[in-house]
């Protein structure tokens, strides 16, 4: 058995690409526009990890998706969790679970998909403003 990908449905493809591609730095590896089925699939992965992409499924006809938390979450490892969280916070993303422990944080995509952000290697020493920042919402 081989892991292939994770799929999430998105309501706004442009907003989702801005989040996953432009802000998180994932690279688009493949795109499929299906006129008959009226949908677009966009596969994105970290550089050098194309074998484990996230698939954004955009249905052309408006549809409301609920229960993003029912999906669970995507998880990504970063070199510096504090720098990453500052970058996304500066871009207007809410840090739902700050990296108080220097190891783990949670944020959400424009479609309310929870993303777990993990520190690569050893956890960093706790530091402000993260150490005392409260949780916001749910993850």
C-alpha positions in Angstrom: 0.0 0.0 0.0 1.3 3.5 -0.8 0.0 6.8 0.5 -1.1 9.0 -2.4 -2.6 12.3 -1.2 -5.1 14.1 1.0 -8.0 15.9 -0.5 -9.8 18.9 0.8 -12.7 20.7 -0.8 -12.4 24.4 -1.2 -14.9 27.2 -1.9 -12.6 29.8 -3.3 -9.7 28.4 -5.3 -7.8 31.8 -5.5 -8.0 32.3 -1.7 -6.9 28.7 -1.1 -4.0 29.0 -3.5 -2.9 32.2 -1.8 -2.9 30.3 1.5 -1.4 27.0 0.5 0.9 28.1 -2.3 1.8 31.7 -1.6 1.8 31.8 2.2 2.7 28.2 3.2 5.1 27.8 0.2 3.7 24.6 -1.3 4.4 24.1 -5.0 1.7 23.3 -7.5 2.6 19.9 -9.0 -0.4 19.2 -11.1 -3.7 20.7 -12.2 -6.7 19.1 -13.8 -9.7 21.0 -15.1 -12.7 18.8 -15.8 -15.3 20.6 -17.9 -17.7 17.7 -17.9 -17.6 17.2 -14.2 -17.3 21.0 -13.6 -14.4 20.8 -11.2 -10.7 21.7 -10.9 -8.1 19.6 -9.0 -4.9 21.3 -7.9 -2.2 19.2 -6.3 0.3 21.0 -4.1 3.3 19.7 -2.1 6.4 20.9 -0.3 9.5 21.2 -2.5 11.0 17.7 -3.0 8.0 15.9 -1.5 5.8 15.7 -4.5 4.9 12.1 -3.6 2.6 13.3 -0.7 0.5 16.2 -2.0 -2.6 17.9 -0.8 -5.3 17.9 -3.4 -7.5 21.0 -3.5 -10.9 20.1 -5.1 -12.8 23.1 -6.4 -16.3 22.4 -7.6 -17.3 25.1 -10.1 -20.9 25.2 -9.0 -21.4 27.0 -5.6 -21.6 24.5 -2.7 -21.5 25.2 1.0 -19.2 22.9 3.0 -19.5 22.5 6.7 -17.7 20.6 9.4 -14.1 21.3 8.4 -13.1 20.1 11.8 -14.6 16.7 11.0 -11.8 16.3 8.4 -9.1 16.3 11.1 -6.0 18.2 10.0 -3.1 18.4 7.7 0.3 18.5 9.4 3.5 20.2 8.2 7.0 20.4 9.7 8.8 23.7 9.6 12.4 24.8 10.4 11.4 27.6 12.8 7.9 27.4 14.2 8.1 30.9 15.7 9.2 32.5 12.4 6.5 30.6 10.5 3.7 31.6 13.0 4.8 35.2 12.8 4.8 35.1 9.0 1.2 33.7 8.8 0.0 36.0 11.6 1.4 39.0 9.8 -0.6 37.9 6.8 -3.8 37.9 8.8 -4.1 34.2 9.7 -5.3 33.5 13.3 -3.0 31.3 15.3 -5.7 29.1 16.9 -3.2 27.2 19.1 0.0 29.2 19.6 3.4 27.4 19.8 3.7 28.0 23.5 5.8 24.8 23.9 8.1 25.7 20.9 6.9 22.5 19.2 3.3 22.7 18.0 0.8 25.2 16.7 -2.5 25.1 14.8 -3.9 27.4 12.2 -6.8 27.2 9.8 -7.1 27.5 6.0 -9.7 29.8 4.3 -12.0 26.8 4.2 -11.7 26.1 7.9 -9.3 23.1 7.5 -7.1 22.7 10.6 -3.3 22.6 10.0 -0.9 21.4 12.6 2.5 23.0 12.4 5.3 21.1 14.0 8.9 22.3 14.8 11.5 20.2 13.0 13.9 18.5 15.4 14.0 19.5 19.0 11.4 21.9 20.4 12.5 25.5 20.7 12.8 27.2 24.0 9.5 28.9 25.0 9.5 32.7 24.2 7.1 35.6 24.0 4.7 36.5 22.6 4.0 32.8 22.1 4.5 31.5 25.6 1.6 33.4 27.1 -0.6 33.8 24.0 -4.1 32.3 24.6 -5.9 29.8 22.2 -8.3 31.4 19.8 -11.3 29.4 18.5 -10.8 25.7 18.0 -8.5 23.5 16.0 
